[in-house]
Amino acid sequence: MPNRLYQTVIHQMRDSIDRTIGVIDSTGSILACSDLGRVGETNSDFSAEQMAGGDAFTFGGYTYRPFGSNPTADTAVFVEGTDDLAGKYAGVLSSSVTIIKQYYDEKFDRNNFIKNLILDNILPGDIYLKARELHFNTDVSRVCLLVRSVSKPDVSTFDIIQNLFPDKNKDFVININEHDIALIKETHQGNELKDLEKLARSIVDTLSSEFYTHCIVGIGTQVVGIKDLATSFKEAQLALEIGKIFDTEKQIVSYENLGIARLIYQLPDTLCEMFLKEVFKKGSIESLDQETLFTIQKFFENNLNVSETSRKLFVHRNTLVYRLEKIKKLTGLDLREFDHAIIFKVALMVKRYLTNKPTKY
């Protein structure tokens, strides 16, 4: 907050408070004062530890009252005198300056602007106006990475990620809620998805190896233009929600790689249930045991190759063929045929989707 705003408040209050009043920082430097000749002076005996508690205190014939929204205040108002009246004046002055500071931070703080932008809390017509006020570059390429803590961390995940990305002019770390932290990262036009996944992997590995915090990361698409940042954020959210259903083992989920899972997620439950009934006319999917489902999974992973699948399962080729025939008999679908395999793959995903019953945004 510019010192001129502190000085404006002090100037307006000086006629009501017939004492020397002002604002001082933790280094002892006077930022604003009713006695203009003292602005810029430094009190070498003043120490930051005196502000640490956040409570009012007296020092050198003055009453001080720290203010600010941070846990550790780094600024305080001061009023001449150590009597009760000086304490009351300090309280009134502190409240006035705090309100002005909060208003200024809300209007000019870039992080707050980005948070309101990605959460759709700012009118479209105001976006570019606010961006100009903040001298915010609106035409660079950016992407949203949403970091979600799965386990309750013993350390501040927000602080760790902020330290990993200290350039506050290009990268913005936003605290969304207790578990989610959004990273708005400036990218280059040539950046590919694998570069973003590598970046996400470094975040996951750092939190896991150094701070024992388990997290997953959703990656939105890269966007050019500030208005589309909200879209990238929603895509990162969607990637985490869909990944929770279809890719439970993955720690990094990209919106661009969701494929058919994204389509299934957007279908109504009634349509999904109708599809399953049509596919499994001969028998329910529940009639397949875990061993059979595991065989199907491996068969898909090996691109419907019978020989390769039997080798990976450590079973004879004929044994695998017998299992596939059993599946055909139960469901009417021959997984060795490409069209049947596609239908069965989609049916398994639809079933998993219905079982999890996700909460949609």
N, C-alpha and C positions, 0 to 999 in steps of 0.2 A: 504494500500500500504506500503511495507517495507521501512523503513527509508534509507536503503542502496541504493535504487533507487533514492531517493531525493539527496542523497550524490553524486551519480554518475553524475547527471545533474549539480549540483553545481560545482563539480570538473571539468567538461568539460567547464563550463562557466567562471571559475575564471580567466583564462588567458585573456579572452576578456574583462572582467569587472575589472578594476583595483581598486576594492573596496571590502570591506567585504560584502559578500552576504550569504543568507541562507534561511532556511524554519523553521517556528515556528508554534506551534499549539495554540489552544484557551486558554490553561492553562499557556502559556508563556514559554513552554519548547522548546528549540531549537532542532529540529530533524536532521538538516543538516546544515553545515556551511563551508565556505571556510577557516575559521580559525578553524582547527580540535579541538583545545583545548577548544572551546566553545560548542561543541556538548554535549548535555545533561544538559547544564545550564538552569536554570529557572529564568525568569524575573518576580518577584512577583508583580511588578507594572502594568504588562500587563493584560488587561481584555478582555473577550470574546465579550463584548458589542461593542468594537471597530471594530470587524469584521462583526457585524450583518448587516450593510448596504451593504456590498459587494464592497464598493468603496475603492480606495486607500486613505491612511491617513499617517500622519507623527507622530512619537512619539519617544522621547528620542534621537533625532539626526539621526533617521533612517526613511526611507520611506517603508511602508508596502502595499502589495496588496494581498487581499484574493483571493483564487482560489478554484475551485471544482465545481461539477455539482449539489450539493445539494442547496436547496433554502437558507439555512443558512450555510455559509462557516465556517469551523472549522480549516482551515489551511491557512497560508499566507506566501508569500515570503517577504524577507526584503533586502534592499540595504542601505549601509552606505551613509548618506547624505540626505538633504531635498530639494535639488535644482531640477530644471527641468530635468537635466540629470539623476538624481537618479530615478525620476518618470518614465522616458523612460526605464531605465534599469529594473526597477521593472515590467513594462509591458511586456518586452521581456522575462524575467525570468518566469513570471507567465504563459505566453502562452506556453513556453517550458515544464514546469512542468505539466501543465494541459493536454497537449497532451500525455505525458508519463503516467500520471495517468489514463486517459481514455483508453489507450491501455492496461494497466495492468488490469483495472477493467473488460474490455471486455474479456480478456483472462482468468482471474482467478475468476471472480465473479460467484458464484454458481447460483444465481437467473437468471443471464443473460444466463447461460448455459442451465438451465431448460427451460427458455422461448424459446430459439432457438430450443431446442429439441422437445417440444410439438407442435411448429409451423412448424416443418419440415424445419427449416432453417440451419440444420447442416447435413453434409454428413454422411451416415451410417458408413462409415469406420473411421470417426473421433470421433464417440460417445465415444467409450471405451478409446481412447487415451486421450480425454479431461477429462473424468471421472477420469482417473488415475492421471492426472495433479492436479486435484482438490481434490484428496483423497476422491472421492465420492463413497459411498457404492452402488454397482450396483445390488446386489442380494437380497435386501429386498423387501417385499411386499408394494406396494404403490397404491393409487387411486387418481383420479382427481375429485374434486368437482368444478363445475363452478357456481359462484355466479353472478347473473344478476340483476342489479338495475332496477326496473320497473319505479319507480318515481325518479325524480332528487333529489339526497340527498343533505342535507344542510351541511353534514360533509363528511370527506373522508372515504368512505367505505373501501378503501385499508388499511388505518391506523388502522381502527377498527379491521379488520380481522387479521392484523399482530399482534395486541395486544392480540387477542384471541389465537393465535398460536405463541408464542414467541421463541420456540425452532428452531433456524435457521439451525441446523444441520440435523433435521429430517423433518421439515415441511417448505414448500416454498410457499409464496404468490406472485403471478405474476399478474401484471396489464396488461390485454390484450388490452382493449380499454376503452372508456369513460364509458361503462356500465358493462363490464364483467371483473371479477377477478377470476383467477384460483387458487385453493388451492391444492397443491400436498401434500397429507398426507401419512405419513408412517403408515402402519397398521400391525397387527399381522395376522399370517396365520389363526387363529381361528375366526377372525372377520367375522360376518355375515352381510347381507344387512341391517337388522334392526338396527345394531350398527351404520352403516354409515348414515342411515336415521335419527337416533337420533342425531347424530353429526350435520347433515344438519339442523335439526329442531332447535337446539340450536343457530345456526348462524342466521336463519330467525327470531327467537324470540328476540334475542339480538338486532338486527338491527331495528326491528319493535317497541319493547317496550321501548328501551332506547334512540334510535336515530331517531325514526319515519321515518325510511327508509324501503320502501316495496321492497322485493326482492324475487326471485325464485332461486332454486338450482337444477342443473342437476348433476347426479351422474354417473360416468363411472364405468367400472368393475375394480376389483382389479387385478393388474398385478404384476408379479415377473420378475424383469429384467428391466433395464433402457430403452431399445429400445422400449418397448411396452407402455411407458408413453404417447406417441403421440396418440396411439390408444385409451387409456382411456380418453384423452382430447377430441378427436373427438366424442367419445360415449357420453360424458357429453354434448357437443354441440348439438348432435342429439337428446338427451333426451329433452332438452329445446325446440328445434324446433318442435318436434313431440308433446310434451306436450302442446305447444301453440295452436295446432290444435285440439287434442282429449281430453285433460284434462285441460281445461282452468281454472278450480277452484283449481287445485293442486299447492302448492307452492314448493313441492319437487317431482322431477320426476327422477326415476331411469331407466337407460338403460335396466337393467335386467327385468324390469316389463313392458316394452313397448308392448310385445306380438305381436298381429296381426297388431297393428298400425304401427310397424316398417316395416312390409312387404308391407303394403299399401303405405307407404311413398316412397318406392323405385320403385313403379310401374309407368310406363309412363301414362300421362293423357289420351292418346287415348285408352289404354287398360281399364282404369277405366270407361271411358264414354261408351265403348262397353259393359262392364259388367252391368252397370246400365240399358242400353237399353234391355238387355237380361232378366234381373230380373223383370223389370216392363213392361212387354209386354202389360198387360191389361190396365195399367194406370200409369201416372207419379207419382213419389214420391212427387211432388209439390201439388198433389191433397189431401194430408193429412194435416189437419189443426193442429194448435198447441196443442189443447186438445188431439187429437189422438196421436200425437208424444209423448206427456208427458205420456199418458197411456202406450204406447209401452216401453218407458224408464223404467217406474216403473215395468212393467211386466218382463223385462229382469233383473232388479235389484233383483227381488224376485224369480229368478230361474224358471220362467214360471209357477209359482204357482198361480192359479186363485183365490183361497180363500184368500191367504195372500195378494195378490195385491189389491183385492177389499177392504180388511180391511184397508190397508195403504192409499188407495184413498178415503176412507169413502163413498164408493158406494156399492149398492147391487150387489151380485155376478152375477145376471142375467143381470144387466146393463153392467158389464165388458164383459160378454159373448157376448152381443149384439154389443159392440164396436169391439171386436175381429172378429166377423162375418162381420162387416162392412169393416174392414181392408182386410179380405180375399176376399170380393167382389170387392174391389177397386184394389187390387194388385195381387190377385190369390195366396197369401201366407197365410197359416194358422199358426199363431204364436204358437199355442198349440202343433204343431209338431216340434220336435227338429231340424230336417234338415231344415225346412222352417225358423225357428227362427234364425239359424246360418246364412243363406243366407241374411235374412233381416238385421241382426245386422251388417254384413260386408257391406251391401249396404249402410246403414246409415253412416258408417265410411268413405266409399269411397266418398259419397256425401259431407260430411263435409270436406274431404281432398281437393276435387275439388273446393269447395267454397272458401277456404282460400288461395289457390294458394301460398304455401310457397316458400321462396327463399332458395334453397338448397346450402349446402356448397360443 
